[in-house]
């Protein structure tokens, strides 16, 4: 492409349809914050949200119904019923959307009790709402029913005018395992359907408002690719001088070997991995400051029509320098808090406005054999100081007015989370947060309590296959017993635990699948896991399994490369079982377990074919939970941390000598700690020091040096009732 100098480009960042309805996908906010910090003029827009709000409006539904009635569709009975109820849908759509935007919650009783909503097939299997929500959760009941109502409308749209529509994806099937570009090419050459037309109308208004020189698209998932290309196609047709860039999770994993020239009819430059560095090089190139050969991680089509990948070895932008996400010009009050399923962890993904932040770049473990450990987003591990992270948190709160945070790390490092929690408590920054971790032993019960005190409400982590043999083959670095103890620590601290579960890993037998289910059953029965989800193993090109299938005793059997996407690989598993057969039973059992139902049914109950009896000991998890913890005296190098408030000291005389009474004040109730005077005074001074000085790290061995000799052996004091009571109430060893 011939290059015209562009010294100070106006940049527009677009999230194409569709990701989440409840909160912005953070990619554009990240890159906007970075570029604004370097003086660039940047706007951003979520056209997925814009499309949904345009579609689910009175005018949008009128256009849907009119096109259905004018078209030649073979309608199901369900669709015919909805057409007959169209006036009711037109009456209710605006109030339902406002309700889901939390702009008018007073309509909740009508939604629940007033036969207000028209009902189609999604309501056929509605859960027992009183069991699910209790008698008090009226707003949640209404949110769930309103979500079903929207899903009914989405079903009608998919059946008729918008076959590619989905609430968190758009034309996803065209991009899934798309080794060839041909299906996408044909879809893009076809006339725009109604949803495409609505989307392009939104784009035209956006372009008129922002007048960009450069439009960047983030494509995190397959369900964003068609929308991005449809938008880029329109830009090329109406504003051919405007440059287009694409990046994001989908290109980073699927398009690393792209050789398809037609893709570059829509996108001028495709960048891989973190976008900050490649974008700066592109701007320098367009401004004539560097030659094309100094671009970074960038695909382009040259004047001869050949695909080139240019990657000059510039250093990456360090994680501490990427800046704070900037959510300005996103309509934060217009997002929809939906409640699709009653899984408590899945609700966090779809309900509520969560600011997205990253504690660390990449994964500190980066060994799991099923994971893309060779790619930059996993392999390049960098941290940022806790002080900088809390600075960013405060900036985001000031901008958005929201104090909920989802830390989107692959696996948030436990020590970085510890430092973050301490800094939040030190600066009295009150947030609510959740994120993804590894179930490793560093997450001690005391660390879990610290994280809870800093605002942590939920964590998700990969148990994957609940089999020690397979966990070792995966190089997961955890054992079942360890997972049980870590999840108990989180649960006891009041933090919800969601387990990612996997079936179908290479060489996994039917016996191991059933034994894994038994471990999962025991974890739910013990109450240490509250939520979970079974994923079918998928072999990817960038994982250790995909790069060396023979090591894992499987064979790659396709698909054949065809110049476009290359990530999901087909494989034969001659030593494994029929994994597909187990999927429905595993999903059904888990759904019941997370509702506390049928926990004592035999495992064969969940399958419609003969399965082996489990060989997992029935008390495996219970015995793991009974394993004794290290005594405090063996934790000499750990830091003391007091979650409580400043205490008061009172000394009273007694027949056996003076006794110290320390009164500690908690949020809900006060309590007293009683000890002999010498030990009590030492304990009081220690608590005062820990209350007032978060910056001074007091190790247990350092505290021991000041313990009065008159109070007896320090080791004996560490098992005294006074010490044990304080440990129970919030004196932590970290």
PLY file of the C-alpha trace (Angstrom):
ply
format ascii 1.0
element vertex 734
property float x
property float y
property float z
element edge 733
property int vertex1
property int vertex2
end_header
0.00 0.00 0.00
1.38 3.40 -0.95
2.10 5.42 2.18
1.12 9.04 2.68
2.80 10.86 5.58
0.58 11.09 8.65
2.21 13.16 11.35
-0.50 13.46 14.04
-3.20 10.86 13.36
-6.65 10.96 14.91
-7.25 7.42 16.16
-10.54 5.56 16.65
-10.51 2.26 18.56
-13.46 -0.10 18.01
-14.65 -3.20 19.84
-16.73 -4.97 17.16
-19.76 -7.08 18.02
-19.97 -8.90 20.32
-18.25 -9.51 23.66
-19.99 -8.83 26.98
-23.15 -6.85 27.58
-22.43 -5.91 31.19
-19.03 -4.26 30.98
-16.62 -3.00 28.31
-14.00 -5.38 26.99
-10.81 -3.66 28.22
-8.54 -3.80 25.15
-9.47 -0.39 23.73
-9.33 1.21 27.18
-5.81 -0.16 27.67
-4.47 1.06 24.34
-6.25 4.41 24.67
-4.71 5.00 28.10
-1.27 4.16 26.72
-1.55 6.31 23.57
-3.12 9.29 25.37
-0.19 9.20 27.77
2.04 9.78 24.73
0.00 12.68 23.41
-2.15 10.98 20.76
-5.76 11.99 19.98
-7.76 8.81 20.67
-11.48 7.97 20.71
-13.05 4.58 21.38
-16.41 2.88 20.88
-18.08 -0.43 21.72
-20.12 -1.16 18.60
-21.29 -4.45 20.08
-23.18 -2.57 22.77
-24.36 0.00 20.22
-25.75 -2.76 17.99
-27.58 -4.44 20.86
-29.14 -1.18 22.05
-30.14 -0.30 18.49
-31.63 -3.73 17.91
-33.42 -4.05 21.25
-35.35 -0.82 21.00
-38.83 0.02 19.74
-37.48 1.13 16.36
-35.13 -1.83 16.11
-37.83 -4.40 16.86
-40.22 -2.71 14.43
-37.63 -3.22 11.70
-37.13 -6.86 12.77
-40.86 -7.64 12.73
-41.39 -5.79 9.44
-38.58 -7.67 7.71
-39.82 -11.02 9.00
-43.33 -10.33 7.74
-42.02 -9.14 4.36
-39.62 -12.06 3.99
-40.02 -15.68 2.98
-39.11 -17.43 6.23
-40.21 -20.88 7.30
-41.19 -20.04 10.84
-41.30 -22.35 13.83
-44.39 -22.36 16.06
-42.37 -20.44 18.63
-41.53 -17.69 16.13
-45.16 -17.48 14.98
-46.26 -17.04 18.58
-43.76 -14.22 19.08
-44.98 -12.43 15.94
-48.51 -12.57 17.28
-47.22 -10.97 20.49
-45.19 -8.28 18.74
-47.22 -5.39 20.15
-46.47 -6.67 23.63
-42.76 -6.86 22.81
-42.84 -3.28 21.48
-44.52 -2.16 24.71
-42.04 -3.87 27.02
-38.66 -3.60 25.29
-37.71 -0.08 26.45
-38.59 -0.61 30.14
-36.82 -4.00 30.17
-33.61 -2.52 28.74
-33.73 0.38 31.21
-34.24 -2.12 34.03
-31.23 -4.19 32.92
-29.19 -0.98 32.75
-30.10 -0.41 36.42
-31.85 2.82 35.46
-35.31 1.79 36.68
-35.40 -1.02 39.23
-38.95 -0.24 40.38
-40.33 -2.37 37.56
-38.93 -5.57 39.13
-42.20 -6.55 40.92
-44.17 -6.26 37.65
-41.66 -8.42 35.82
-41.86 -11.08 38.55
-45.56 -11.07 39.36
-47.55 -9.02 36.91
-47.56 -11.19 33.74
-45.78 -8.21 32.28
-43.39 -9.95 29.88
-44.46 -11.95 26.85
-43.07 -15.47 27.22
-41.73 -17.79 24.53
-39.66 -20.97 24.57
-36.89 -19.75 26.90
-39.45 -19.70 29.71
-40.39 -23.37 29.25
-37.69 -24.62 31.61
-37.43 -21.68 33.95
-35.96 -22.66 37.32
-37.88 -22.66 40.60
-37.20 -18.99 41.24
-38.05 -19.05 44.93
-35.54 -21.87 45.45
-32.94 -20.07 43.36
-33.38 -16.56 44.73
-35.32 -16.92 47.97
-38.28 -14.74 48.77
-36.21 -11.54 49.05
-34.21 -11.50 45.80
-36.91 -9.83 43.72
-34.53 -7.77 41.60
-32.44 -10.83 40.79
-35.52 -12.83 39.84
-36.61 -10.02 37.55
-33.13 -9.74 36.05
-33.17 -13.46 35.22
-36.66 -13.27 33.67
-35.74 -10.15 31.69
-32.67 -11.97 30.38
-34.82 -14.89 29.23
-37.07 -12.38 27.49
-34.11 -10.94 25.55
-32.90 -14.46 24.73
-36.34 -15.24 23.28
-35.95 -12.23 21.00
-32.42 -13.31 20.10
-33.76 -16.77 19.15
-36.33 -15.13 16.86
-33.62 -12.97 15.24
-31.32 -15.97 14.70
-34.17 -17.95 13.14
-34.99 -15.16 10.71
-33.21 -11.90 9.88
-29.87 -12.42 11.70
-28.73 -16.06 11.62
-25.28 -15.09 12.92
-26.50 -13.22 16.01
-25.59 -14.19 19.57
-25.41 -12.13 22.75
-21.66 -12.60 23.20
-20.66 -13.43 19.62
-21.49 -12.50 16.04
-20.96 -14.93 13.15
-18.65 -16.97 15.39
-18.95 -20.12 13.26
-17.33 -18.32 10.32
-14.16 -17.76 12.36
-13.95 -20.98 14.41
-11.07 -23.12 13.10
-11.21 -21.07 9.90
-8.17 -22.49 8.13
-9.58 -21.04 4.90
-10.74 -17.45 4.43
-13.28 -18.47 1.78
-16.41 -18.75 4.01
-15.73 -15.31 5.51
-15.01 -13.88 2.07
-18.34 -15.15 0.73
-20.24 -13.83 3.74
-18.61 -10.42 3.35
-19.41 -10.26 -0.36
-23.08 -11.05 0.32
-25.56 -8.23 0.83
-25.72 -6.83 4.36
-28.49 -8.35 6.46
-30.59 -6.28 8.84
-28.11 -6.59 11.70
-25.21 -5.65 9.44
-27.22 -2.64 8.27
-27.91 -1.47 11.83
-24.23 -1.93 12.65
-23.07 0.09 9.64
-25.54 2.86 10.45
-23.92 3.09 13.90
-20.48 3.15 12.26
-21.41 5.99 9.89
-22.57 8.14 12.80
-19.40 7.32 14.72
-17.10 8.17 11.80
-18.92 11.45 11.19
-18.46 12.35 14.84
-14.78 11.36 15.23
-13.30 11.84 11.71
-10.44 9.37 12.30
-7.29 8.91 10.22
-6.71 5.46 11.75
-9.28 2.88 12.92
-8.05 0.05 15.13
-10.10 -3.09 15.79
-9.64 -5.40 18.73
-10.70 -8.97 17.96
-10.46 -10.92 21.21
-12.62 -13.88 20.12
-13.78 -15.65 16.95
-17.18 -14.01 17.42
-15.66 -10.57 16.81
-13.91 -11.26 13.50
-16.83 -11.03 11.04
-18.07 -7.81 12.64
-14.60 -6.26 12.48
-14.17 -7.16 8.81
-17.68 -5.98 7.89
-16.93 -2.63 9.55
-13.48 -2.37 7.94
-14.99 -3.19 4.55
-17.40 -0.28 4.93
-14.57 2.06 5.96
-12.58 1.08 2.86
-15.63 1.71 0.66
-16.56 5.08 2.16
-13.22 6.44 3.47
-10.46 4.71 1.47
-7.78 7.00 2.85
-8.41 5.78 6.42
-5.89 3.23 7.67
-7.16 0.11 9.45
-5.32 -1.98 12.04
-6.37 -5.20 13.77
-4.99 -6.88 16.89
-6.27 -8.88 19.84
-6.54 -12.39 21.22
-7.88 -13.99 18.04
-5.05 -12.81 15.75
-2.52 -13.56 18.50
-3.49 -17.22 18.59
-5.11 -17.94 15.20
-3.47 -15.68 12.60
0.24 -15.97 13.37
0.94 -17.68 10.02
-1.56 -15.81 7.84
-0.86 -15.90 4.08
-4.30 -14.81 2.81
-4.01 -11.70 0.58
-7.78 -11.02 0.56
-7.75 -10.34 4.32
-5.70 -7.21 3.56
-8.48 -5.83 1.37
-10.02 -4.89 4.73
-7.13 -4.54 7.17
-3.96 -2.64 6.27
-1.87 -3.87 9.18
-2.32 -6.87 11.47
-0.31 -6.69 14.71
0.52 -9.54 17.07
0.77 -9.73 20.87
0.72 -6.54 22.95
-0.23 -3.64 20.69
1.59 -0.76 22.38
4.98 -1.26 20.70
3.72 -2.22 17.21
1.32 0.74 17.14
4.02 3.25 18.07
6.20 1.88 15.24
3.32 2.16 12.79
2.75 5.81 13.73
6.48 6.52 13.36
6.46 4.78 9.97
3.45 6.78 8.75
5.11 9.98 9.94
8.23 9.10 7.94
10.40 8.65 11.04
11.35 5.00 10.45
11.45 2.70 7.39
8.97 -0.15 6.97
11.71 -2.61 7.92
11.61 -1.27 11.49
7.97 -2.15 12.14
7.35 -4.53 15.03
5.28 -7.76 14.96
3.25 -6.52 11.97
1.73 -8.27 8.93
1.04 -6.28 5.76
0.53 -6.80 2.03
3.20 -5.20 -0.11
2.70 -3.48 -3.48
3.34 -6.79 -5.25
0.46 -8.40 -3.37
2.72 -10.53 -1.14
2.21 -10.97 2.60
5.12 -9.77 4.72
5.73 -10.15 8.43
8.02 -7.44 9.80
9.44 -7.77 13.30
12.35 -5.50 14.09
13.76 -6.48 17.52
12.53 -3.44 19.43
12.15 -3.98 23.19
8.60 -4.48 24.48
6.92 -1.76 26.50
7.44 -2.89 30.13
4.30 -3.75 32.09
4.76 -0.86 34.57
4.81 1.59 31.63
1.63 0.56 29.80
-0.38 3.16 31.71
-3.86 3.13 33.20
-6.88 1.97 31.18
-8.96 4.94 30.03
-12.71 4.26 29.85
-13.71 7.80 28.88
-16.18 8.06 25.97
-17.58 4.59 26.66
-21.22 4.84 27.84
-20.68 3.03 31.13
-24.25 3.53 32.34
-25.71 1.90 29.22
-24.31 -1.62 29.73
-26.78 -4.36 30.62
-26.51 -6.46 33.77
-27.96 -9.76 32.63
-28.46 -12.96 34.61
-28.41 -15.86 32.18
-27.63 -18.87 34.36
-27.83 -19.47 38.06
-24.18 -20.49 38.39
-22.85 -18.00 40.98
-19.46 -17.54 39.33
-20.81 -17.18 35.80
-23.00 -14.43 37.18
-19.91 -12.34 37.92
-19.03 -12.44 34.22
-22.44 -11.26 33.05
-23.83 -9.11 35.88
-22.39 -5.82 37.10
-19.89 -3.29 35.81
-16.36 -4.55 36.41
-13.26 -2.50 35.72
-10.65 -4.78 34.15
-7.02 -4.62 35.26
-3.95 -6.85 35.07
-1.80 -7.51 38.12
1.06 -8.99 36.06
1.77 -9.57 32.38
1.94 -13.23 31.40
2.00 -16.29 33.65
4.60 -16.93 36.35
4.11 -20.71 35.98
3.92 -21.10 32.17
4.37 -24.88 32.14
0.87 -26.31 31.64
1.05 -28.58 28.62
-2.42 -27.66 27.29
-1.75 -23.89 27.39
-0.30 -21.47 24.80
2.90 -21.16 26.84
5.00 -20.30 23.77
3.05 -17.10 23.06
3.88 -13.68 24.45
0.69 -13.23 26.47
1.71 -16.26 28.56
5.48 -16.49 28.23
6.58 -12.90 29.00
6.08 -12.54 32.74
6.43 -9.03 34.20
5.07 -7.48 37.37
4.32 -3.92 38.44
4.81 -2.52 41.97
1.75 -2.69 44.22
1.93 1.09 44.71
1.58 1.60 40.95
-1.31 -0.87 40.73
-3.23 0.93 43.47
-2.49 4.27 41.77
-4.13 2.82 38.64
-7.06 1.48 40.66
-7.69 4.91 42.17
-7.48 6.57 38.75
-9.99 4.12 37.25
-12.39 4.61 40.19
-12.15 8.39 39.80
-12.98 8.09 36.11
-15.71 5.42 36.16
-17.25 5.85 39.61
-17.13 2.04 39.92
-15.19 0.15 42.60
-15.57 -3.38 41.20
-12.44 -4.88 39.61
-11.86 -8.06 37.64
-8.16 -8.91 37.48
-7.84 -10.59 34.11
-4.47 -12.29 34.61
-3.91 -15.79 33.27
-2.94 -16.64 36.85
-2.47 -13.79 39.31
0.77 -14.32 41.30
0.11 -14.95 45.01
2.92 -12.70 46.27
1.85 -9.85 43.98
-1.72 -10.26 45.25
-0.42 -10.21 48.83
1.42 -6.93 48.23
-1.59 -5.47 46.42
-3.89 -6.40 49.31
-1.56 -4.84 51.87
-1.33 -1.64 49.80
-5.12 -1.44 49.43
-5.53 -1.81 53.19
-2.71 0.63 53.94
-4.25 3.31 51.72
-7.82 2.47 52.80
-8.95 1.95 49.20
-12.19 -0.04 49.40
-12.80 -2.15 46.29
-14.51 -5.43 45.41
-12.44 -7.75 43.24
-12.09 -11.23 41.76
-9.68 -12.99 39.45
-7.98 -16.15 38.27
-5.26 -18.02 40.20
-3.42 -21.33 40.41
-4.42 -23.52 43.36
-0.90 -23.52 44.76
0.12 -23.92 48.39
1.38 -20.31 48.63
-2.31 -19.43 49.05
-2.28 -20.24 52.75
-5.42 -19.76 54.87
-3.87 -16.55 56.25
-3.20 -15.17 52.75
-6.78 -15.99 51.79
-8.03 -14.00 54.79
-5.83 -11.05 53.80
-7.19 -11.11 50.24
-10.76 -11.23 51.58
-10.05 -8.24 53.83
-8.80 -6.31 50.78
-12.08 -6.92 48.90
-11.66 -10.31 47.20
-15.04 -12.02 46.79
-14.28 -14.84 44.33
-11.46 -16.68 42.60
-11.36 -19.13 39.74
-8.62 -21.65 39.22
-7.79 -24.68 37.13
-8.22 -28.03 38.81
-8.46 -29.33 35.24
-8.38 -33.14 35.53
-8.86 -34.33 39.09
-6.27 -37.09 38.67
-2.77 -36.85 40.08
-1.33 -38.85 37.12
-2.85 -36.48 34.58
-2.04 -33.38 36.63
1.60 -34.44 36.53
1.38 -35.10 32.77
-0.11 -31.63 32.35
2.73 -30.18 34.46
0.04 -28.40 36.42
2.20 -28.26 39.52
-0.61 -29.11 41.95
-2.06 -32.23 43.56
-5.64 -33.05 44.51
-4.85 -32.80 48.21
-3.24 -29.41 47.72
-6.23 -28.13 45.73
-8.59 -29.30 48.48
-6.64 -27.46 51.18
-6.27 -24.25 49.16
-9.95 -24.15 48.22
-10.88 -24.70 51.88
-8.72 -21.71 52.82
-10.53 -19.48 50.35
-13.94 -20.80 51.38
-13.25 -20.30 55.09
-12.26 -16.71 54.30
-15.64 -16.14 52.62
-14.27 -16.17 49.06
-16.26 -18.10 46.44
-14.28 -20.75 44.56
-14.86 -21.67 40.90
-12.96 -24.65 39.47
-12.11 -25.01 35.81
-12.41 -28.71 34.99
-11.17 -30.52 31.92
-11.97 -33.86 30.34
-10.52 -35.51 27.28
-6.83 -34.86 28.00
-4.54 -37.20 26.02
-4.50 -40.79 27.35
-7.32 -40.06 29.83
-9.21 -43.31 30.39
-12.86 -43.86 31.27
-11.67 -44.90 34.72
-9.82 -41.62 35.21
-12.80 -39.62 34.00
-15.08 -41.29 36.53
-12.45 -40.97 39.27
-12.13 -37.25 38.45
-15.88 -36.82 38.80
-15.71 -38.50 42.21
-13.07 -35.99 43.34
-15.25 -33.14 42.09
-18.24 -34.63 43.95
-16.21 -34.79 47.16
-15.03 -31.17 46.78
-18.62 -29.98 46.43
-19.82 -32.24 49.25
-17.09 -30.83 51.51
-18.29 -27.33 50.63
-14.84 -26.11 49.53
-15.81 -25.51 45.88
-19.01 -23.61 45.07
-18.90 -23.41 41.28
-17.29 -25.15 38.34
-17.35 -25.83 34.63
-16.22 -28.80 32.53
-14.23 -27.92 29.38
-13.39 -30.44 26.67
-9.64 -30.57 26.01
-8.64 -28.86 22.78
-5.20 -29.29 21.24
-3.78 -25.95 20.07
-0.84 -25.30 17.79
1.03 -23.20 20.37
0.80 -25.59 23.35
3.35 -28.25 24.33
0.82 -30.95 23.34
0.27 -29.33 19.93
4.00 -28.88 19.34
4.91 -32.43 20.36
1.83 -34.70 20.14
3.91 -37.88 20.21
5.19 -37.08 23.71
1.56 -37.20 24.88
0.78 -40.31 22.79
-1.70 -38.60 20.46
-1.50 -37.88 16.74
-2.40 -34.64 14.96
-4.75 -35.47 12.06
-5.66 -32.04 10.71
-6.94 -29.71 9.57
-4.93 -28.93 6.47
-3.51 -25.36 6.44
-5.23 -23.09 3.91
-3.51 -19.76 4.47
-5.73 -18.27 7.16
-6.32 -19.30 10.79
-4.17 -21.99 12.38
-4.64 -22.90 16.05
-7.20 -25.61 16.87
-5.85 -29.02 15.84
-7.72 -32.29 15.44
-6.14 -35.30 17.10
-6.52 -39.02 17.60
-6.17 -40.38 21.13
-5.71 -44.15 20.78
-5.12 -44.71 24.51
-8.02 -42.56 25.72
-11.73 -43.25 26.03
-14.69 -41.92 24.03
-14.44 -38.47 25.58
-17.45 -37.04 23.76
-19.78 -39.57 25.36
-18.95 -38.29 28.85
-19.68 -34.60 28.15
-23.45 -34.45 28.84
-23.23 -36.50 32.05
-20.36 -34.45 33.42
-22.24 -31.20 32.73
-25.45 -32.52 34.29
-23.72 -33.77 37.43
-21.91 -30.47 37.94
-25.09 -28.44 37.52
-26.68 -30.48 40.29
-23.63 -30.45 42.55
-23.35 -26.67 42.52
-26.98 -26.53 43.69
-26.27 -29.09 46.42
-28.45 -31.71 44.70
-27.81 -35.46 44.31
-24.38 -35.36 45.92
-24.81 -38.91 47.20
-26.08 -40.49 43.99
-23.80 -43.14 42.45
-21.72 -41.66 39.63
-23.34 -44.01 37.10
-26.59 -42.09 37.70
-25.33 -39.28 35.41
-24.58 -41.42 32.35
-26.80 -43.37 29.97
-24.10 -45.96 29.30
-22.13 -48.35 31.48
-19.26 -46.69 33.36
-16.60 -48.22 35.62
-16.92 -47.88 39.37
-14.71 -45.22 40.87
-11.42 -46.23 42.44
-11.03 -42.87 44.21
-11.02 -43.38 47.99
-14.31 -42.07 49.36
-12.52 -40.01 52.02
-9.77 -38.61 49.77
-10.78 -34.96 50.11
-11.82 -35.27 53.77
-8.44 -36.75 54.68
-6.62 -34.03 52.74
-8.54 -31.41 54.70
-7.58 -33.04 58.00
-3.84 -32.84 57.28
-2.23 -30.80 60.09
-0.97 -27.34 59.25
2.55 -26.23 60.16
2.65 -24.76 63.70
3.32 -21.05 64.02
6.74 -21.71 65.55
7.81 -23.21 62.19
6.90 -19.94 60.41
9.66 -17.76 61.85
10.38 -15.98 58.54
6.77 -15.01 57.90
5.40 -11.51 58.37
2.91 -10.64 61.10
-0.13 -8.69 59.89
-3.08 -7.54 62.02
-6.46 -7.11 60.30
-8.05 -5.58 63.40
-8.17 -2.10 64.85
-6.07 -0.47 67.59
-6.69 -2.27 70.91
-6.90 -0.98 74.48
-4.96 -2.36 77.46
-6.16 -2.78 81.03
-4.13 -4.45 83.79
-5.86 -5.91 86.82
-4.46 -7.54 89.92
-5.07 -11.20 90.65
-4.16 -13.88 93.18
-1.59 -15.34 90.77
-0.19 -11.99 89.74
-1.27 -9.10 87.54
-3.18 -9.94 84.38
-3.40 -7.93 81.16
-6.76 -7.61 79.43
-6.57 -6.45 75.81
-9.86 -5.22 74.34
-10.03 -5.52 70.55
-12.68 -3.70 68.55
-14.15 -5.39 65.47
-16.76 -4.18 62.98
-19.52 -6.33 64.48
-18.44 -7.12 68.04
-15.61 -6.61 70.48
-13.59 -9.30 72.23
-11.05 -9.56 75.04
-7.67 -11.30 75.14
-6.35 -12.18 78.58
-2.73 -13.03 79.37
-0.20 -12.67 82.19
0.94 -9.05 82.49
4.37 -9.37 80.82
3.09 -11.34 77.83
-0.03 -9.16 77.63
1.90 -5.90 77.51
4.18 -7.32 74.80
1.15 -8.47 72.84
-0.56 -5.09 73.18
2.52 -3.21 71.96
2.84 -5.61 69.03
-0.78 -5.05 67.97
-0.45 -1.27 68.27
2.69 -1.34 66.10
0.99 -3.54 63.49
-2.11 -1.32 63.48
-0.31 1.95 62.91
2.57 0.95 60.67
1.78 -1.13 57.61
5.11 -0.16 56.07
7.24 -1.89 58.70
7.43 -5.60 58.10
7.62 -7.40 61.44
8.68 -11.02 61.02
7.71 -13.55 63.67
11.39 -14.18 64.52
11.88 -10.42 64.98
8.91 -10.20 67.31
10.33 -13.15 69.27
13.50 -11.17 70.12
11.42 -8.67 72.12
9.31 -11.30 73.93
9.91 -10.87 77.69
11.90 -13.67 79.31
9.63 -13.41 82.35
6.71 -14.58 80.18
8.28 -18.00 79.59
9.29 -19.77 76.37
8.09 -18.04 73.19
7.23 -21.39 71.58
4.86 -22.17 74.45
3.21 -18.74 74.12
2.47 -19.46 70.45
0.10 -22.25 71.49
-1.49 -20.30 74.36
-5.23 -19.44 74.30
-4.44 -15.70 74.01
-2.30 -16.16 70.88
-4.70 -18.66 69.33
-7.66 -16.31 69.86
-5.83 -13.47 68.12
-4.84 -15.77 65.26
-8.50 -16.72 64.87
-9.63 -13.09 64.95
-7.22 -11.65 62.39
-3.54 -11.86 63.38
-2.02 -13.28 60.21
1.31 -14.84 59.28
2.15 -14.11 55.65
0 1
1 2
2 3
3 4
4 5
5 6
6 7
7 8
8 9
9 10
10 11
11 12
12 13
13 14
14 15
15 16
16 17
17 18
18 19
19 20
20 21
21 22
22 23
23 24
24 25
25 26
26 27
27 28
28 29
29 30
30 31
31 32
32 33
33 34
34 35
35 36
36 37
37 38
38 39
39 40
40 41
41 42
42 43
43 44
44 45
45 46
46 47
47 48
48 49
49 50
50 51
51 52
52 53
53 54
54 55
55 56
56 57
57 58
58 59
59 60
60 61
61 62
62 63
63 64
64 65
65 66
66 67
67 68
68 69
69 70
70 71
71 72
72 73
73 74
74 75
75 76
76 77
77 78
78 79
79 80
80 81
81 82
82 83
83 84
84 85
85 86
86 87
87 88
88 89
89 90
90 91
91 92
92 93
93 94
94 95
95 96
96 97
97 98
98 99
99 100
100 101
101 102
102 103
103 104
104 105
105 106
106 107
107 108
108 109
109 110
110 111
111 112
112 113
113 114
114 115
115 116
116 117
117 118
118 119
119 120
120 121
121 122
122 123
123 124
124 125
125 126
126 127
127 128
128 129
129 130
130 131
131 132
132 133
133 134
134 135
135 136
136 137
137 138
138 139
139 140
140 141
141 142
142 143
143 144
144 145
145 146
146 147
147 148
148 149
149 150
150 151
151 152
152 153
153 154
154 155
155 156
156 157
157 158
158 159
159 160
160 161
161 162
162 163
163 164
164 165
165 166
166 167
167 168
168 169
169 170
170 171
171 172
172 173
173 174
174 175
175 176
176 177
177 178
178 179
179 180
180 181
181 182
182 183
183 184
184 185
185 186
186 187
187 188
188 189
189 190
190 191
191 192
192 193
193 194
194 195
195 196
196 197
197 198
198 199
199 200
200 201
201 202
202 203
203 204
204 205
205 206
206 207
207 208
208 209
209 210
210 211
211 212
212 213
213 214
214 215
215 216
216 217
217 218
218 219
219 220
220 221
221 222
222 223
223 224
224 225
225 226
226 227
227 228
228 229
229 230
230 231
231 232
232 233
233 234
234 235
235 236
236 237
237 238
238 239
239 240
240 241
241 242
242 243
243 244
244 245
245 246
246 247
247 248
248 249
249 250
250 251
251 252
252 253
253 254
254 255
255 256
256 257
257 258
258 259
259 260
260 261
261 262
262 263
263 264
264 265
265 266
266 267
267 268
268 269
269 270
270 271
271 272
272 273
273 274
274 275
275 276
276 277
277 278
278 279
279 280
280 281
281 282
282 283
283 284
284 285
285 286
286 287
287 288
288 289
289 290
290 291
291 292
292 293
293 294
294 295
295 296
296 297
297 298
298 299
299 300
300 301
301 302
302 303
303 304
304 305
305 306
306 307
307 308
308 309
309 310
310 311
311 312
312 313
313 314
314 315
315 316
316 317
317 318
318 319
319 320
320 321
321 322
322 323
323 324
324 325
325 326
326 327
327 328
328 329
329 330
330 331
331 332
332 333
333 334
334 335
335 336
336 337
337 338
338 339
339 340
340 341
341 342
342 343
343 344
344 345
345 346
346 347
347 348
348 349
349 350
350 351
351 352
352 353
353 354
354 355
355 356
356 357
357 358
358 359
359 360
360 361
361 362
362 363
363 364
364 365
365 366
366 367
367 368
368 369
369 370
370 371
371 372
372 373
373 374
374 375
375 376
376 377
377 378
378 379
379 380
380 381
381 382
382 383
383 384
384 385
385 386
386 387
387 388
388 389
389 390
390 391
391 392
392 393
393 394
394 395
395 396
396 397
397 398
398 399
399 400
400 401
401 402
402 403
403 404
404 405
405 406
406 407
407 408
408 409
409 410
410 411
411 412
412 413
413 414
414 415
415 416
416 417
417 418
418 419
419 420
420 421
421 422
422 423
423 424
424 425
425 426
426 427
427 428
428 429
429 430
430 431
431 432
432 433
433 434
434 435
435 436
436 437
437 438
438 439
439 440
440 441
441 442
442 443
443 444
444 445
445 446
446 447
447 448
448 449
449 450
450 451
451 452
452 453
453 454
454 455
455 456
456 457
457 458
458 459
459 460
460 461
461 462
462 463
463 464
464 465
465 466
466 467
467 468
468 469
469 470
470 471
471 472
472 473
473 474
474 475
475 476
476 477
477 478
478 479
479 480
480 481
481 482
482 483
483 484
484 485
485 486
486 487
487 488
488 489
489 490
490 491
491 492
492 493
493 494
494 495
495 496
496 497
497 498
498 499
499 500
500 501
501 502
502 503
503 504
504 505
505 506
506 507
507 508
508 509
509 510
510 511
511 512
512 513
513 514
514 515
515 516
516 517
517 518
518 519
519 520
520 521
521 522
522 523
523 524
524 525
525 526
526 527
527 528
528 529
529 530
530 531
531 532
532 533
533 534
534 535
535 536
536 537
537 538
538 539
539 540
540 541
541 542
542 543
543 544
544 545
545 546
546 547
547 548
548 549
549 550
550 551
551 552
552 553
553 554
554 555
555 556
556 557
557 558
558 559
559 560
560 561
561 562
562 563
563 564
564 565
565 566
566 567
567 568
568 569
569 570
570 571
571 572
572 573
573 574
574 575
575 576
576 577
577 578
578 579
579 580
580 581
581 582
582 583
583 584
584 585
585 586
586 587
587 588
588 589
589 590
590 591
591 592
592 593
593 594
594 595
595 596
596 597
597 598
598 599
599 600
600 601
601 602
602 603
603 604
604 605
605 606
606 607
607 608
608 609
609 610
610 611
611 612
612 613
613 614
614 615
615 616
616 617
617 618
618 619
619 620
620 621
621 622
622 623
623 624
624 625
625 626
626 627
627 628
628 629
629 630
630 631
631 632
632 633
633 634
634 635
635 636
636 637
637 638
638 639
639 640
640 641
641 642
642 643
643 644
644 645
645 646
646 647
647 648
648 649
649 650
650 651
651 652
652 653
653 654
654 655
655 656
656 657
657 658
658 659
659 660
660 661
661 662
662 663
663 664
664 665
665 666
666 667
667 668
668 669
669 670
670 671
671 672
672 673
673 674
674 675
675 676
676 677
677 678
678 679
679 680
680 681
681 682
682 683
683 684
684 685
685 686
686 687
687 688
688 689
689 690
690 691
691 692
692 693
693 694
694 695
695 696
696 697
697 698
698 699
699 700
700 701
701 702
702 703
703 704
704 705
705 706
706 707
707 708
708 709
709 710
710 711
711 712
712 713
713 714
714 715
715 716
716 717
717 718
718 719
719 720
720 721
721 722
722 723
723 724
724 725
725 726
726 727
727 728
728 729
729 730
730 731
731 732
732 733
